[in-house]
């Protein structure tokens, strides 16, 4: 689990300051990127996120899309 820098108590139970990093190639067909914490990805799949975001992408309302993901 990666979390916080300098959290000595959390470190004793396995929390690490080393982030998990993944790389992806972005293609010409990709329309948007959603960056979220584990609190988002724990409850929503990539497909769920795409279904939520795409209508707001079409009308150029990224903040509304973000609010909808949180909701």
Secondary structure, DSSP 4 states (H G I P E B T S, - for coil): -B--TT-HHHHTTT-BSSPP-------TT--------HHHHTT--HHHHHHHHHHHHHTT-HHHHHHHHH-
